[in-house]
């Protein structure tokens, strides 16, 4: 017996099974990654409208208009809390 596109019924069932297992694994991975990040880290700048005080750890002068500044957050269990492409004002 043949299924769609001339595949045998067992090959069609196998491909459906692989697609379903991949979807289930992606959902489980997303669930556990959100759960671990929420319970493990605090965020410094999430919903913050006042200045956050941090300590300057390192200053590397690259050239006349470029400086790399490295700051320490108040706790080792803390993330900055901004998305990629966002910025902070110093």
Secondary structure, DSSP 8 states (H G I E B T S, - for coil): -B-GGG-BHHHHHHHHHHHHHHHHHHHHHHHHHHHHHHHH-EESSTT--S----EEEEEEEEETTEEEEEEE-S-TTEE----TT-----
